[in-house]
């Protein structure tokens, strides 16, 4: 059975919205970190709320836009996507605890950028898990690449910047290749 619901979209957007709050709270570290935890628990709750709709083979869908003829961008939650989303949203809670301890203890620079990028990464990862078609998957995959670039380059030393450039080239190239393969298979 298919259910139409905005919950998948809300689950994707909650961490992106928290990213904005994190940026606005850059001068208040405790508040900045609180947004991380609040969003992590809300995201997990939203994802978990989809379980009753999916547990017996159901799906939840939400159309993002119909801007392309016969190719709407949409989110589709099935059991496999929900499993990934439950795991990643639960792990966000745990990794947030670790991140706060690590960043504070080492007095890391650019903490706001780190938390912002991490939040956007979670939005993109959930978008990938809930992608209803190849185009939606591709968009969220590329967003994940862009959101995680600052995490790879975080140390800002020569080695980190070189690794980040390689990461960006490899990931964007893989995305382009995926799009070409998908386009060729549609012919």
LOMI-460505 format. One line per 4 residues: their letters; for each residue x, y, z negated of N, C-alpha, C. Coordinates in steps of 0.2 Angstrom, whole numbers, padded with zeros to 4 digits, always signed. Atoms other than C-alpha are relative to their C-alpha. Layout:
! residues N
A) X,Y,Z,X,Y,Z,X,Y,Z | ...
This chain:
! residues 187
XXXX) +0004,-0006,+0000,+0000,+0000,+0000,+0004,+0006,+0000 | -0004,-0006,+0000,+0006,+0017,+0004,-0003,+0006,-0003 | +0003,-0006,+0004,+0004,+0032,-0008,+0004,+0006,+0003 | -0003,-0006,-0001,+0007,+0050,-0003,+0001,+0004,-0006
XXXX) -0001,-0004,+0006,+0015,+0060,-0017,+0006,+0004,+0001 | -0006,-0005,+0000,+0027,+0075,-0019,+0005,-0002,-0005 | -0005,+0001,+0006,+0036,+0066,-0034,+0007,-0002,+0003 | -0006,+0001,-0003,+0050,+0060,-0022,+0004,+0006,+0001
XXXX) -0003,-0007,-0001,+0053,+0078,-0017,+0002,+0003,-0006 | -0002,-0003,+0007,+0053,+0084,-0035,+0006,-0003,-0003 | -0006,+0004,+0003,+0065,+0070,-0040,+0007,+0002,+0004 | -0006,-0002,-0003,+0077,+0076,-0026,+0002,+0007,-0002
XXXX) -0001,-0008,+0001,+0075,+0095,-0029,+0002,+0001,-0008 | -0001,-0002,+0007,+0076,+0094,-0048,+0008,+0002,-0002 | -0007,-0001,+0001,+0095,+0093,-0048,+0003,+0006,+0004 | -0002,-0006,-0004,+0097,+0106,-0034,-0002,+0006,-0004
XXXX) +0003,-0006,+0004,+0086,+0118,-0045,+0005,+0001,-0006 | -0004,+0000,+0006,+0097,+0114,-0060,+0007,+0003,+0002 | -0006,-0003,-0003,+0112,+0119,-0049,+0000,+0007,+0000 | +0001,-0007,+0000,+0105,+0136,-0047,+0000,+0003,-0007
XXXX) +0000,-0002,+0007,+0102,+0137,-0066,+0007,+0000,-0003 | -0007,+0001,+0002,+0120,+0131,-0069,+0004,+0006,+0002 | -0004,-0006,-0002,+0127,+0145,-0058,-0002,+0006,-0004 | +0003,-0006,+0004,+0116,+0158,-0067,+0003,+0000,-0007
XXXX) -0002,+0001,+0007,+0123,+0151,-0084,+0007,+0000,+0000 | -0007,+0001,+0000,+0141,+0152,-0079,+0004,+0003,-0006 | -0004,-0003,+0006,+0146,+0163,-0094,-0003,-0003,-0007 | +0003,+0004,+0006,+0136,+0152,-0106,+0001,-0007,+0000
XXXX) -0001,+0007,-0001,+0144,+0135,-0106,-0005,-0005,-0003 | +0005,+0005,+0004,+0132,+0127,-0119,-0006,+0000,+0004 | +0006,+0000,-0004,+0117,+0133,-0108,+0001,-0004,+0006 | -0002,+0003,-0007,+0126,+0128,-0092,-0001,-0008,-0001
XXXX) -0001,+0007,+0001,+0129,+0110,-0099,-0007,-0002,-0002 | +0007,+0003,+0002,+0111,+0109,-0106,-0004,-0001,+0006 | +0003,+0001,-0006,+0104,+0112,-0089,+0001,-0007,+0004 | -0002,+0007,-0003,+0114,+0097,-0083,-0004,-0006,-0003
XXXX) +0004,+0005,+0003,+0106,+0086,-0096,-0007,+0000,+0001 | +0007,-0001,-0001,+0089,+0093,-0095,-0002,-0003,+0007 | +0001,+0002,-0007,+0089,+0090,-0076,+0001,-0008,+0001 | -0001,+0008,+0000,+0096,+0072,-0078,-0006,-0004,-0003
XXXX) +0006,+0004,+0003,+0082,+0067,-0090,-0006,+0001,+0004 | +0006,-0001,-0004,+0069,+0075,-0079,+0000,-0004,+0006 | -0001,+0004,-0006,+0076,+0067,-0063,-0001,-0008,-0002 | +0001,+0007,+0002,+0076,+0050,-0072,-0007,-0002,-0001
XXXX) +0007,+0001,+0001,+0059,+0052,-0078,-0005,+0000,+0006 | +0004,-0001,-0006,+0052,+0057,-0061,+0001,-0007,+0004 | -0002,+0006,-0003,+0061,+0042,-0053,-0004,-0006,-0003 | +0003,+0006,+0004,+0055,+0030,-0066,-0008,+0000,+0001
XXXX) +0007,+0000,-0001,+0037,+0036,-0063,-0002,-0003,+0006 | +0002,+0003,-0006,+0037,+0029,-0046,+0000,-0007,+0000 | +0000,+0007,+0001,+0040,+0012,-0052,-0007,-0004,+0001 | +0006,+0003,-0001,+0022,+0007,-0054,-0003,+0000,+0007
XXXX) +0002,+0000,-0007,+0018,+0012,-0037,+0004,-0004,+0005 | -0004,+0004,-0005,+0032,+0002,-0029,+0001,-0007,-0002 | -0001,+0006,+0002,+0033,-0013,-0040,-0003,-0006,+0003 | +0003,+0006,-0004,+0021,-0024,-0030,+0000,+0001,+0007
XXXX) -0001,+0000,-0007,+0028,-0020,-0013,-0003,+0007,+0003 | +0003,-0007,-0002,+0020,-0002,-0012,+0006,+0004,+0002 | -0004,-0005,-0002,+0028,+0013,-0004,-0003,+0007,-0002 | +0002,-0007,+0001,+0028,+0031,-0008,+0003,+0004,+0005
XXXX) -0003,-0004,-0006,+0030,+0044,+0006,-0002,+0007,-0002 | +0001,-0007,+0000,+0031,+0062,+0007,+0003,+0003,+0006 | -0003,-0003,-0006,+0033,+0072,+0024,+0003,+0007,-0002 | -0003,-0007,+0001,+0045,+0086,+0023,-0001,+0005,+0005
XXXX) +0002,-0005,-0006,+0042,+0094,+0040,-0001,-0004,+0006 | +0001,+0003,-0007,+0036,+0090,+0057,+0002,+0004,+0006 | -0003,-0005,-0005,+0047,+0102,+0066,+0002,-0003,+0007 | -0002,+0003,-0006,+0053,+0089,+0079,-0006,-0004,+0002
XXXX) +0006,+0004,-0002,+0039,+0081,+0090,+0002,-0007,-0001 | +0000,+0007,+0001,+0036,+0063,+0085,+0006,-0002,-0004 | -0005,+0001,+0005,+0050,+0064,+0072,+0000,+0004,-0006 | +0000,-0004,+0006,+0045,+0070,+0056,+0005,-0002,-0005
XXXX) -0005,+0001,+0005,+0058,+0072,+0042,-0005,-0002,-0006 | +0004,+0002,+0006,+0051,+0062,+0027,+0004,-0005,-0005 | -0003,+0004,+0005,+0055,+0053,+0011,-0005,-0006,-0001 | +0003,+0006,+0000,+0050,+0035,+0009,+0003,-0004,-0006
XXXX) -0003,+0004,+0006,+0052,+0026,-0008,-0003,-0007,+0001 | +0002,+0007,+0000,+0052,+0007,-0007,+0004,-0003,-0006 | -0003,+0004,+0005,+0059,-0006,-0019,+0008,+0001,+0000 | -0007,+0000,+0000,+0077,-0005,-0013,+0002,+0008,-0001
XXXX) -0001,-0007,+0002,+0077,+0014,-0013,-0001,+0002,-0007 | +0002,-0001,+0007,+0069,+0015,-0030,+0006,-0003,-0004 | -0005,+0003,+0004,+0082,+0003,-0037,+0007,+0005,+0000 | -0006,-0004,-0001,+0097,+0014,-0030,-0002,+0007,-0004
XXXX) +0001,-0006,+0004,+0088,+0030,-0037,-0001,-0001,-0007 | +0000,+0001,+0007,+0085,+0023,-0054,+0007,-0001,-0003 | -0007,+0001,+0002,+0103,+0017,-0055,+0004,+0007,+0000 | -0004,-0006,-0001,+0110,+0034,-0049,-0003,+0005,-0005
XXXX) +0003,-0005,+0005,+0098,+0045,-0060,+0002,-0002,-0007 | -0002,+0002,+0006,+0102,+0034,-0075,+0007,+0002,-0001 | -0008,-0001,+0001,+0121,+0035,-0072,+0001,+0008,+0000 | -0001,-0007,+0000,+0119,+0054,-0070,+0000,+0002,-0008
XXXX) +0001,-0002,+0008,+0114,+0055,-0089,+0007,-0002,-0003 | -0006,+0003,+0003,+0129,+0044,-0094,+0006,+0004,+0003 | -0006,-0004,-0003,+0142,+0053,-0082,+0000,+0007,-0003 | +0000,-0007,+0003,+0136,+0070,-0089,+0003,+0000,-0007
XXXX) -0003,+0000,+0006,+0140,+0065,-0106,+0008,+0000,+0000 | -0007,+0000,-0001,+0157,+0060,-0100,+0003,+0006,+0002 | -0003,-0006,-0004,+0160,+0075,-0089,+0000,+0006,-0005 | +0000,-0006,+0005,+0155,+0088,-0103,+0006,-0001,-0005
XXXX) -0006,+0001,+0004,+0168,+0079,-0115,+0006,+0001,+0003 | -0006,+0000,-0003,+0181,+0078,-0102,+0002,+0007,+0002 | -0001,-0007,-0002,+0179,+0096,-0095,+0002,+0004,-0006 | -0002,-0005,+0005,+0179,+0104,-0112,+0006,-0002,-0004
XXXX) -0006,+0002,+0003,+0193,+0093,-0120,+0006,+0003,+0004 | -0006,-0002,-0004,+0205,+0097,-0106,-0001,+0008,+0002 | +0001,-0007,-0002,+0198,+0115,-0104,+0001,+0001,+0008 | -0001,+0000,-0008,+0197,+0112,-0085,-0003,+0007,+0002
XXXX) +0002,-0006,-0003,+0195,+0127,-0074,-0006,-0002,+0005 | +0006,+0000,-0005,+0180,+0130,-0062,-0005,-0005,-0003 | +0005,+0005,+0003,+0168,+0120,-0074,-0007,+0001,+0003 | +0007,-0001,-0003,+0153,+0129,-0067,+0000,-0003,+0007
XXXX) +0000,+0003,-0007,+0158,+0124,-0049,-0001,-0007,+0000 | +0001,+0008,+0001,+0160,+0106,-0055,-0007,-0002,-0001 | +0007,+0002,+0002,+0143,+0105,-0063,-0005,+0002,+0006 | +0004,-0002,-0006,+0135,+0114,-0048,+0001,-0005,+0005
XXXX) -0001,+0005,-0006,+0143,+0102,-0035,-0003,-0007,-0002 | +0002,+0007,+0002,+0139,+0087,-0046,-0008,+0000,+0001 | +0008,+0000,+0000,+0120,+0092,-0047,-0002,+0000,+0007 | +0002,+0000,-0007,+0119,+0095,-0028,+0002,-0007,+0003
XXXX) -0002,+0007,-0002,+0128,+0078,-0026,-0006,-0005,-0001 | +0005,+0004,+0002,+0114,+0070,-0035,-0006,+0001,+0004 | +0006,-0001,-0004,+0100,+0078,-0025,+0001,-0003,+0007 | -0002,+0003,-0006,+0109,+0072,-0009,+0000,-0007,-0001
XXXX) +0000,+0007,+0001,+0111,+0055,-0016,-0007,-0003,+0000 | +0007,+0002,+0000,+0093,+0053,-0020,-0004,+0001,+0007 | +0003,+0000,-0007,+0088,+0060,-0003,+0002,-0005,+0005 | -0002,+0006,-0004,+0098,+0046,+0005,-0004,-0006,-0002
XXXX) +0004,+0006,+0002,+0090,+0033,-0006,-0007,+0000,+0002 | +0007,-0001,-0002,+0073,+0040,-0001,-0001,+0002,+0007 | +0001,-0002,-0007,+0076,+0044,+0017,-0005,-0005,+0004 | +0005,+0004,-0004,+0062,+0038,+0028,+0002,-0001,+0007
XXXX) -0002,+0001,-0007,+0071,+0039,+0044,+0007,+0002,+0001 | -0007,-0001,-0001,+0088,+0040,+0052,+0002,+0008,+0000 | -0001,-0007,+0000,+0087,+0059,+0054,+0000,+0003,-0007 | +0000,-0002,+0007,+0083,+0062,+0036,+0006,-0003,-0004
XXXX) -0006,+0003,+0003,+0096,+0050,+0031,+0006,+0004,+0002 | -0006,-0003,-0003,+0109,+0059,+0042,+0001,+0007,-0004 | +0000,-0006,+0004,+0104,+0076,+0034,+0003,+0000,-0007 | -0002,+0000,+0007,+0106,+0071,+0016,+0007,-0003,+0000
XXXX) -0007,+0003,+0000,+0122,+0061,+0020,+0005,+0006,+0001 | -0005,-0006,-0001,+0130,+0077,+0027,+0000,+0005,-0006 | +0001,-0004,+0006,+0123,+0087,+0012,+0005,-0003,-0005 | -0004,+0003,+0005,+0132,+0074,+0001,+0007,+0001,+0001
XXXX) -0007,-0001,-0001,+0148,+0076,+0010,+0002,+0007,-0002 | -0001,-0007,+0002,+0147,+0095,+0008,+0000,+0001,-0007 | +0001,-0001,+0007,+0142,+0094,-0010,+0006,-0003,-0004 | -0005,+0004,+0004,+0156,+0082,-0015,+0007,+0003,+0002
XXXX) -0007,-0002,-0002,+0170,+0091,-0006,+0003,+0004,-0006 | -0004,-0003,+0006,+0173,+0103,-0021,+0002,-0004,-0006 | -0002,+0005,+0005,+0173,+0088,-0032,+0007,-0003,+0001 | -0006,+0003,-0002,+0187,+0080,-0022,+0006,+0005,-0001
XXXX) -0006,-0005,+0000,+0197,+0097,-0021,+0000,+0003,-0007 | +0001,-0003,+0007,+0193,+0101,-0040,+0007,+0003,-0003 | -0007,-0002,+0003,+0212,+0101,-0046,+0003,+0006,+0004 | -0003,-0006,-0004,+0216,+0114,-0032,+0007,-0001,+0001
XXXX) -0007,+0001,-0002,+0234,+0107,-0030,+0000,-0002,+0007 | -0001,+0002,-0007,+0242,+0102,-0014,-0003,-0007,+0002 | +0003,+0007,-0001,+0237,+0084,-0016,-0007,+0000,+0001 | +0007,+0000,+0000,+0219,+0087,-0020,-0003,+0004,+0006
XXXX) +0002,-0004,-0006,+0217,+0100,-0006,+0001,-0004,+0006 | -0002,+0004,-0006,+0225,+0088,+0007,-0005,-0006,+0000 | +0005,+0005,+0000,+0214,+0074,+0001,-0007,+0002,+0001 | +0007,-0003,-0001,+0198,+0085,+0001,-0001,+0001,+0008
XXXX) +0001,-0001,-0007,+0202,+0090,+0019,-0001,-0007,+0004 | +0001,+0007,-0003,+0204,+0071,+0024,-0007,-0002,-0001 | +0007,+0002,+0002,+0188,+0067,+0015,-0005,+0003,+0005 | +0005,-0004,-0004,+0179,+0081,+0024,+0000,-0003,+0008
XXXX) -0001,+0003,-0007,+0186,+0075,+0042,-0003,-0007,+0000 | +0003,+0007,+0000,+0182,+0057,+0038,-0007,-0001,+0000 | +0007,+0001,+0002,+0165,+0059,+0031,-0004,+0004,+0006 | +0004,-0003,-0005,+0159,+0072,+0044,+0001,-0004,+0007
XXXX) -0001,+0004,-0006,+0166,+0061,+0058,-0004,-0006,+0000 | +0005,+0006,+0001,+0157,+0046,+0051,-0007,+0001,+0001 | +0007,-0003,-0001,+0141,+0056,+0051,-0001,+0001,+0007 | +0001,-0001,-0008,+0143,+0061,+0069,+0000,-0006,+0004
XXXX) +0000,+0007,-0003,+0147,+0043,+0074,-0006,-0003,-0001 | +0006,+0003,+0002,+0132,+0037,+0065,-0006,+0003,+0004 | +0005,-0003,-0004,+0121,+0050,+0074,+0001,-0002,+0007 | +0000,+0002,-0007,+0128,+0045,+0091,-0002,-0007,+0001
XXXX) +0003,+0007,+0000,+0125,+0027,+0087,-0007,-0001,+0000 | +0007,+0000,+0000,+0108,+0030,+0082,-0004,+0003,+0006 | +0003,-0003,-0006,+0104,+0041,+0097,+0001,-0005,+0006 | -0001,+0005,-0006,+0111,+0028,+0109,-0005,-0006,-0001
XXX) +0005,+0005,+0001,+0100,+0015,+0101,-0007,+0001,+0001 | +0007,-0002,-0002,+0085,+0025,+0104,-0002,+0001,+0007 | +0001,+0000,-0008,+0088,+0025,+0123,-0003,-0006,+0003
